[in-house]
Amino acid sequence: MPRNRMISRIDDELVVAKQSLAFWREQTLLADIPLRDCARSAVKLREDEIARLVEIQEELAGQNRG
């Protein structure tokens, strides 16, 4: 898959991950006590996923310049 297409795909994945992160952050405030731990866990996973996607995207963008 060409790099530009991969970067575009990562952009799409980032949009979905950020929407999911917003949902789970809301759940940490609204969920019943037993579900809050689950929501916090989901927030952490999404934050890690977003950080990794950004890292990959930057690496691919850097390869395009170099």
Secondary structure, DSSP 8 states (H G I E B T S, - for coil): --HHHHHHHHHHHHHHHHHHHHHHHHHHHHS-HHHHHHHHHHHHHHHHHHHHHHHHHHHHHHHHH-
